[in-house]
Amino acid sequence: MKKKTALKVTALIFGILFLVVIGVGLYIFNDIRTTANQMYEPLGDRQGSSPIRENEIQEGEPISILLAGVDHTPGREEDVVGRSDSIIVMTLNPAERSTKMLSIPRDTRVDIVGRGTTEKINHAHAYGGAEMLINTIEEAFNIPIDHYAGINMEGFTRLIDAFNGVEVYNDLSFTMDGSQFPEGTIALNGEEALKYTRMRYDDPRGDAGRANRQRDVIEALMNEAASLSSITKAGDILDVLGSTVRTDLALGDMWSYQSDYIDALDQVEQIEVNYTGQTIDGLWYAIVSEEEKARVRDEMRSHLDL
């Protein structure tokens, strides 16, 4: 992905937490404080930096944040909490002015920490929320996770509607759940955008094509968020954030991190996990070799100066 696009993707996801906070803070601070309190969700016994670190993080040192899109699909027993539809570990190194974004395939076969089973990694969030997902990632990849931010993917539709929709260029004509998406520039409301970003089976590129569509929608939404007209929509946007985003970052953290780590977004690198597909007991899994886990671990830990 081009650097400009990657920067916008990262800025939107990170901006879910503090773009609106910073951009309109002088106007509606009380509303922002209320929204931040609604979003705040501490991670059980985990306080501060990851317990697998040898030392506590000092101001301005590299940090990691787990970004998860949570899918609350009706009809699944475990979806009271929700499966993680997308899993991204983001490391920010302000001294190097760089960010790395590690996308972990949601079908990766791992040991689920705290449950004693071997399943797809996205089941961890469904069983035990953010804390179980974080513990599972740390166990599988030995990458410390310092903070967490999750968004209900159904609520993502409301966020797009709060910006009055987005426009994207579609390079593949297809139909998804009764909605048609012709080739060319198309306008999407929230429900349409969710369908657009979830289609993968009719795309010859599979998950790669799906990821491209997700990035296109995120970039379009970022452009809307950066516009001056978005300030007038701040109330609606804050309502959506308060009801759909959960994070262990308190309002004070957001303020300080915005100033301490914004330079890390100057360079953004996408890291992909290589895997092989395998069907086990009738279920398809992404199998990540120990060598690949070591490669990913070393790259991410090095970026954290560990």
Stockholm file with secondary structure:
# STOCKHOLM 1.0

chainA/1-306         MKKKTALKVTALIFGILFLVVIGVGLYIFNDIRTTANQMYEPLGDRQGSSPIRENEIQEGEPISILLAGVDHTPGREEDVVGRSDSIIVMTLNPAERSTKMLSIPRDTRVDIVGRGTTEKINHAHAYGGAEMLINTIEEAFNIPIDHYAGINMEGFTRLIDAFNGVEVYNDLSFTMDGSQFPEGTIALNGEEALKYTRMRYDDPRGDAGRANRQRDVIEALMNEAASLSSITKAGDILDVLGSTVRTDLALGDMWSYQSDYIDALDQVEQIEVNYTGQTIDGLWYAIVSEEEKARVRDEMRSHLDL
#=GR chainA/1-306 SS CCHHHHHHHHHHHHHHHHHHHHHSTTTCHHHHHHHHHHHBCCBTTBCSSCTTSSSCCCTTSCEEEEEEEEECCTTCGGGGTCEEEEEEEEEEETTTTEEEEEECCTTBEEEETTTTEEEETTHHHHHHHHHHHHHHHHHHHCCCCCEEEEEEHHHHHHHHHHTTCEEEEESSCEEETTEEECSEEEEECHHHHHHHHHCCTTSTTTHHHHHHHHHHHHHHHHHHHTSGGGGGGHHHHHHHHHHHEEESCCHHHHHHHHHHHGGGGGEEEEEECCCEEEEETTEEEEECCHHHHHHHHHHHHHHTTC
#=GC SS_cons         CCHHHHHHHHHHHHHHHHHHHHHSTTTCHHHHHHHHHHHBCCBTTBCSSCTTSSSCCCTTSCEEEEEEEEECCTTCGGGGTCEEEEEEEEEEETTTTEEEEEECCTTBEEEETTTTEEEETTHHHHHHHHHHHHHHHHHHHCCCCCEEEEEEHHHHHHHHHHTTCEEEEESSCEEETTEEECSEEEEECHHHHHHHHHCCTTSTTTHHHHHHHHHHHHHHHHHHHTSGGGGGGHHHHHHHHHHHEEESCCHHHHHHHHHHHGGGGGEEEEEECCCEEEEETTEEEEECCHHHHHHHHHHHHHHTTC
//
